[in-house]
Amino acid sequence: MKYIIIATITLLCLFSYSQEKDFKDWKEHEIKNYNNLKRLAKYLNNKEKNEISKDTLFEKYIYFDYVLNDTLIARKERRLQSFDTLFSFFRKPIDSLGINNIDAKPIRFYKEDKIYESFTKELKEIEHDVFVYYKKDKPNTPIKCLLFERETNKLLAWILINQGGYRYFLTFNLL
């Protein structure tokens, strides 16, 4: 019995160390964003479009409150219809690369990469809520950016547009 207790404590210490190591130099809200993103990816993994509940997406993972609370019904319906098309841009890497082959971390870890350029100019004020995702076998090569809502740690936008030298995230309040 003594050996079982010692083994359990040892395993718990190793697990705690590995968790701490994974999030070394991460801020508390970044860990919350990451955990929510991982839960979302796991929820979507190997599901067909008709198996995914928008209610679940909006309740747990994606910040859509301002659309759902819109008093103009026509605008609300138009945004809900647009969601499916735009959400496919988020699902594509999960479906094509596989959930076990991609990961994400805060953009501040990529200050030396070209992807960070935008965040020293017009997007500087939201930098603290932006993640990049990458293929695990190429962690120094970011693929794209994700924007999180600060209060809820839900995903807010996953499309970064470069138009006329200005960059901005496409969110549903633009539709």
Order of alpha helices (4+ residues) and beta strands (2+ residues): alpha-alpha-alpha-alpha-beta-beta-beta-beta-beta-beta
